[in-house]
Amino acid sequence: MLKPEDNERLTRVGPGTPAGELFRRYWQPACLASEVSRPDGPPVKVRLLCEDLIAFRDSSGKVGLVDAYCPHRRAPFYFGRNEECGIRCSYHGWKFDVNGDCSDMPTEQPGSKMKDRVKLTAYPTVERGGVIWTYMGPKDMMPAPPDYEWLRAPHTHCHVSKTYQECNYLQALEGGLDTAHSSYAHNNDIAIKTQMRQIDRAPRLDVDTTDYGYSYVSHRNLGDGNFYVRLYHYVMPAQQMRGGIHKFDGKRKEFPVVDGHIWAPIDDGQTHVYNWHHGYDMNVPLTREHIDEAETFYGRGPNDMIPGTFRLKKNKSNDYGLDRELQRTKVFTGITGINTQDFALQEGMGPISDRSKEHLGSTDRAIVTLRRLLLEATYDIAAGKRPRGSDPKSHNNMRPFDNFVKAGDDWREIFKDHITAKF
């Protein structure tokens, strides 16, 4: 369980809150690059860490992320014109560049110095891995831009998607770091008892704190002298990395990938999830067939989304497509789609889960460590320290992995050639 005051400390993400200030010490995903793909194209609404912003790509290709409202009379820039290296308010024509500087104030008299005194809130951006990243914290604490391995993978080898989740980031992140739930929530054929997550439903966890967060290993005893061992990484403040074998390349052959998620808080009760995966090495480019089949398996394929949004068609308004007969006969939850199953259970906790009512067990060790590290980091911020994992050098050369290990063998020795970055 978590004390109510600590739960509050970790879940509120607005300006000035402990968790909000923590998130503002890291580069955050603001939107997909595809959302602002065209210079002088339409501006895009962005809400991040309880702030309403506008993203736009200017005439030179630079991406700006600025306050959503004009500092003149607070008219919304969403209705503005993106033109000639700036966003122009359609109310009175005031124009601002990607740095927040006013370049034109046509309602003032010639010679007026007023435009030199008006500044629009603007956050720096970088574009990497198909994502627009922003830093919203103090300039003197700004770390180097993100450098995860998946950001360095060629675009032919990496895919990133985005989904909307209607709950606080923490219960979504905790779901991603909880390995035990896959034996139940993601049991898609209850008649099959030989799947490795059904043979051993109580995995043993080893959690090792690192400079970037932690690595943790789940061990499942398959009962035949083999163990299924899966190495995950938690990268602060809200990223999970995991290895895996996808079987979606059209020929149903094993397709090794590295994948994970970043949870970006929209506000206290909403989250955007950036889902990424890339091929194991340069010999494994992603095919369109693989991407579509994998995304559909997870419940976020082309036909699973409400058109023009990042919201699943199966959502809280229709009980996620829950089918009680399917639940009775085949799928443990009665819901299809891995992400859809997660969303149903995580959103079903309410906007912010009351962790003071929990009773945690041995398979929650990764969750307990997550909360401890986040709480410690909020106090580090308050003391003027740099938080764990803000330096890209702490995590730019590692990767997750999973495989089968014989009883008595050292997984570290077996995994050693697979757990460093290849891109």
WOPE-V355540 format. One record per residue. N is the residue number from 1. SS is DSSP state (@ for helix, = for strand, . for the rest). PHI is phi in whole degrees, 0 to 359 (999 if undefined). Layout:
n->N ss->SS phi->PHI
n->N ss->SS phi->PHI
//
This chain:
n->1 ss->. phi->999
n->2 ss->. phi->234
n->3 ss->. phi->299
n->4 ss->@ phi->308
n->5 ss->@ phi->292
n->6 ss->@ phi->285
n->7 ss->@ phi->300
n->8 ss->@ phi->297
n->9 ss->@ phi->297
n->10 ss->@ phi->270
n->11 ss->@ phi->256
n->12 ss->. phi->271
n->13 ss->. phi->238
n->14 ss->. phi->288
n->15 ss->. phi->304
n->16 ss->. phi->88
n->17 ss->. phi->278
n->18 ss->@ phi->303
n->19 ss->@ phi->289
n->20 ss->@ phi->297
n->21 ss->@ phi->290
n->22 ss->@ phi->297
n->23 ss->@ phi->301
n->24 ss->. phi->285
n->25 ss->. phi->264
n->26 ss->. phi->235
n->27 ss->. phi->289
n->28 ss->= phi->245
n->29 ss->= phi->290
n->30 ss->= phi->262
n->31 ss->= phi->191
n->32 ss->= phi->284
n->33 ss->@ phi->300
n->34 ss->@ phi->294
n->35 ss->@ phi->286
n->36 ss->@ phi->232
n->37 ss->. phi->284
n->38 ss->. phi->249
n->39 ss->. phi->304
n->40 ss->. phi->62
n->41 ss->. phi->280
n->42 ss->. phi->297
n->43 ss->. phi->293
n->44 ss->= phi->238
n->45 ss->= phi->289
n->46 ss->= phi->228
n->47 ss->= phi->241
n->48 ss->= phi->215
n->49 ss->. phi->54
n->50 ss->. phi->70
n->51 ss->= phi->248
n->52 ss->= phi->269
n->53 ss->= phi->227
n->54 ss->= phi->231
n->55 ss->= phi->252
n->56 ss->= phi->207
n->57 ss->= phi->257
n->58 ss->. phi->280
n->59 ss->. phi->300
n->60 ss->. phi->271
n->61 ss->. phi->98
n->62 ss->. phi->286
n->63 ss->= phi->259
n->64 ss->= phi->258
n->65 ss->= phi->227
n->66 ss->= phi->228
n->67 ss->= phi->308
n->68 ss->. phi->288
n->69 ss->= phi->234
n->70 ss->. phi->295
n->71 ss->. phi->288
n->72 ss->. phi->287
n->73 ss->. phi->231
n->74 ss->. phi->66
n->75 ss->. phi->289
n->76 ss->= phi->286
n->77 ss->@ phi->289
n->78 ss->@ phi->302
n->79 ss->@ phi->267
n->80 ss->. phi->278
n->81 ss->= phi->254
n->82 ss->= phi->268
n->83 ss->. phi->209
n->84 ss->. phi->45
n->85 ss->. phi->61
n->86 ss->. phi->183
n->87 ss->= phi->256
n->88 ss->= phi->251
n->89 ss->. phi->294
n->90 ss->. phi->277
n->91 ss->. phi->276
n->92 ss->. phi->229
n->93 ss->. phi->87
n->94 ss->. phi->296
n->95 ss->= phi->233
n->96 ss->= phi->226
n->97 ss->. phi->266
n->98 ss->. phi->295
n->99 ss->. phi->270
n->100 ss->. phi->87
n->101 ss->= phi->277
n->102 ss->= phi->279
n->103 ss->= phi->258
n->104 ss->= phi->201
n->105 ss->. phi->222
n->106 ss->. phi->293
n->107 ss->. phi->276
n->108 ss->. phi->262
n->109 ss->. phi->290
n->110 ss->. phi->305
n->111 ss->. phi->91
n->112 ss->. phi->295
n->113 ss->. phi->263
n->114 ss->@ phi->299
n->115 ss->@ phi->295
n->116 ss->@ phi->282
n->117 ss->@ phi->259
n->118 ss->. phi->261
n->119 ss->= phi->234
n->120 ss->. phi->265
n->121 ss->. phi->302
n->122 ss->= phi->220
n->123 ss->= phi->247
n->124 ss->= phi->295
n->125 ss->= phi->226
n->126 ss->= phi->225
n->127 ss->= phi->246
n->128 ss->= phi->214
n->129 ss->. phi->62
n->130 ss->. phi->79
n->131 ss->= phi->233
n->132 ss->= phi->267
n->133 ss->= phi->255
n->134 ss->= phi->223
n->135 ss->= phi->241
n->136 ss->. phi->244
n->137 ss->. phi->258
n->138 ss->. phi->298
n->139 ss->@ phi->299
n->140 ss->@ phi->286
n->141 ss->@ phi->250
n->142 ss->. phi->291
n->143 ss->. phi->280
n->144 ss->. phi->298
n->145 ss->. phi->301
n->146 ss->. phi->299
n->147 ss->. phi->217
n->148 ss->. phi->295
n->149 ss->@ phi->304
n->150 ss->@ phi->294
n->151 ss->@ phi->281
n->152 ss->@ phi->266
n->153 ss->. phi->294
n->154 ss->. phi->302
n->155 ss->. phi->298
n->156 ss->. phi->286
n->157 ss->. phi->246
n->158 ss->= phi->227
n->159 ss->= phi->227
n->160 ss->= phi->232
n->161 ss->= phi->235
n->162 ss->= phi->220
n->163 ss->= phi->227
n->164 ss->= phi->257
n->165 ss->= phi->233
n->166 ss->. phi->266
n->167 ss->. phi->194
n->168 ss->. phi->297
n->169 ss->@ phi->301
n->170 ss->@ phi->291
n->171 ss->@ phi->290
n->172 ss->@ phi->289
n->173 ss->@ phi->299
n->174 ss->@ phi->298
n->175 ss->@ phi->297
n->176 ss->@ phi->293
n->177 ss->. phi->265
n->178 ss->. phi->262
n->179 ss->. phi->277
n->180 ss->@ phi->291
n->181 ss->@ phi->293
n->182 ss->@ phi->294
n->183 ss->@ phi->290
n->184 ss->. phi->243
n->185 ss->. phi->302
n->186 ss->. phi->249
n->187 ss->. phi->278
n->188 ss->. phi->265
n->189 ss->. phi->207
n->190 ss->. phi->293
n->191 ss->. phi->282
n->192 ss->. phi->269
n->193 ss->. phi->260
n->194 ss->. phi->261
n->195 ss->. phi->292
n->196 ss->@ phi->299
n->197 ss->@ phi->279
n->198 ss->@ phi->262
n->199 ss->@ phi->294
n->200 ss->. phi->232
n->201 ss->. phi->265
n->202 ss->. phi->233
n->203 ss->. phi->297
n->204 ss->= phi->272
n->205 ss->= phi->248
n->206 ss->= phi->242
n->207 ss->= phi->242
n->208 ss->= phi->239
n->209 ss->= phi->292
n->210 ss->. phi->229
n->211 ss->. phi->292
n->212 ss->. phi->256
n->213 ss->= phi->153
n->214 ss->= phi->199
n->215 ss->= phi->250
n->216 ss->= phi->215
n->217 ss->= phi->237
n->218 ss->= phi->255
n->219 ss->= phi->245
n->220 ss->= phi->243
n->221 ss->= phi->277
n->222 ss->. phi->275
n->223 ss->. phi->78
n->224 ss->. phi->239
n->225 ss->. phi->91
n->226 ss->= phi->245
n->227 ss->= phi->238
n->228 ss->= phi->268
n->229 ss->= phi->243
n->230 ss->= phi->233
n->231 ss->= phi->263
n->232 ss->= phi->251
n->233 ss->= phi->229
n->234 ss->= phi->252
n->235 ss->= phi->251
n->236 ss->. phi->294
n->237 ss->. phi->268
n->238 ss->. phi->206
n->239 ss->= phi->234
n->240 ss->= phi->243
n->241 ss->= phi->236
n->242 ss->= phi->211
n->243 ss->= phi->268
n->244 ss->= phi->183
n->245 ss->= phi->247
n->246 ss->= phi->270
n->247 ss->. phi->238
n->248 ss->. phi->231
n->249 ss->. phi->272
n->250 ss->. phi->90
n->251 ss->. phi->255
n->252 ss->. phi->62
n->253 ss->. phi->267
n->254 ss->. phi->297
n->255 ss->= phi->227
n->256 ss->= phi->288
n->257 ss->= phi->220
n->258 ss->= phi->242
n->259 ss->= phi->213
n->260 ss->= phi->175
n->261 ss->= phi->219
n->262 ss->= phi->239
n->263 ss->= phi->259
n->264 ss->= phi->250
n->265 ss->= phi->295
n->266 ss->= phi->287
n->267 ss->= phi->202
n->268 ss->. phi->293
n->269 ss->. phi->239
n->270 ss->= phi->216
n->271 ss->= phi->215
n->272 ss->= phi->259
n->273 ss->= phi->248
n->274 ss->= phi->260
n->275 ss->= phi->256
n->276 ss->= phi->231
n->277 ss->= phi->206
n->278 ss->= phi->220
n->279 ss->= phi->297
n->280 ss->. phi->295
n->281 ss->. phi->205
n->282 ss->. phi->295
n->283 ss->. phi->276
n->284 ss->. phi->235
n->285 ss->. phi->288
n->286 ss->. phi->271
n->287 ss->. phi->265
n->288 ss->@ phi->300
n->289 ss->@ phi->296
n->290 ss->@ phi->298
n->291 ss->@ phi->300
n->292 ss->@ phi->295
n->293 ss->@ phi->291
n->294 ss->@ phi->296
n->295 ss->@ phi->296
n->296 ss->@ phi->293
n->297 ss->@ phi->303
n->298 ss->. phi->281
n->299 ss->. phi->89
n->300 ss->. phi->232
n->301 ss->. phi->284
n->302 ss->. phi->305
n->303 ss->. phi->267
n->304 ss->. phi->263
n->305 ss->= phi->256
n->306 ss->. phi->294
n->307 ss->. phi->307
n->308 ss->. phi->79
n->309 ss->. phi->225
n->310 ss->. phi->250
n->311 ss->. phi->261
n->312 ss->= phi->291
n->313 ss->. phi->297
n->314 ss->. phi->273
n->315 ss->. phi->215
n->316 ss->@ phi->300
n->317 ss->@ phi->293
n->318 ss->@ phi->233
n->319 ss->@ phi->55
n->320 ss->@ phi->60
n->321 ss->@ phi->71
n->322 ss->. phi->306
n->323 ss->. phi->239
n->324 ss->@ phi->293
n->325 ss->@ phi->290
n->326 ss->@ phi->299
n->327 ss->@ phi->296
n->328 ss->@ phi->289
n->329 ss->@ phi->251
n->330 ss->. phi->216
n->331 ss->. phi->261
n->332 ss->. phi->306
n->333 ss->. phi->272
n->334 ss->. phi->78
n->335 ss->. phi->237
n->336 ss->. phi->261
n->337 ss->. phi->98
n->338 ss->@ phi->301
n->339 ss->@ phi->297
n->340 ss->@ phi->297
n->341 ss->@ phi->298
n->342 ss->@ phi->299
n->343 ss->@ phi->298
n->344 ss->@ phi->302
n->345 ss->@ phi->282
n->346 ss->@ phi->284
n->347 ss->@ phi->292
n->348 ss->. phi->294
n->349 ss->. phi->287
n->350 ss->. phi->100
n->351 ss->. phi->303
n->352 ss->. phi->224
n->353 ss->. phi->292
n->354 ss->. phi->272
n->355 ss->@ phi->283
n->356 ss->@ phi->288
n->357 ss->@ phi->257
n->358 ss->. phi->277
n->359 ss->. phi->225
n->360 ss->. phi->275
n->361 ss->. phi->240
n->362 ss->@ phi->293
n->363 ss->@ phi->278
n->364 ss->@ phi->260
n->365 ss->@ phi->301
n->366 ss->@ phi->293
n->367 ss->@ phi->292
n->368 ss->@ phi->300
n->369 ss->@ phi->294
n->370 ss->@ phi->306
n->371 ss->@ phi->297
n->372 ss->@ phi->298
n->373 ss->@ phi->295
n->374 ss->@ phi->294
n->375 ss->@ phi->298
n->376 ss->@ phi->302
n->377 ss->@ phi->294
n->378 ss->@ phi->296
n->379 ss->@ phi->285
n->380 ss->@ phi->299
n->381 ss->@ phi->299
n->382 ss->@ phi->299
n->383 ss->. phi->270
n->384 ss->. phi->84
n->385 ss->. phi->268
n->386 ss->. phi->278
n->387 ss->. phi->282
n->388 ss->. phi->304
n->389 ss->. phi->84
n->390 ss->. phi->284
n->391 ss->. phi->273
n->392 ss->@ phi->303
n->393 ss->@ phi->296
n->394 ss->@ phi->285
n->395 ss->. phi->216
n->396 ss->. phi->275
n->397 ss->. phi->237
n->398 ss->= phi->245
n->399 ss->. phi->207
n->400 ss->. phi->277
n->401 ss->= phi->193
n->402 ss->= phi->217
n->403 ss->= phi->189
n->404 ss->= phi->260
n->405 ss->= phi->228
n->406 ss->= phi->288
n->407 ss->. phi->304
n->408 ss->. phi->92
n->409 ss->. phi->281
n->410 ss->. phi->269
n->411 ss->@ phi->298
n->412 ss->@ phi->297
n->413 ss->@ phi->291
n->414 ss->@ phi->290
n->415 ss->@ phi->272
n->416 ss->. phi->304
n->417 ss->. phi->274
n->418 ss->. phi->244
n->419 ss->. phi->248
n->420 ss->= phi->242
n->421 ss->. phi->299
n->422 ss->. phi->247
n->423 ss->. phi->247
//
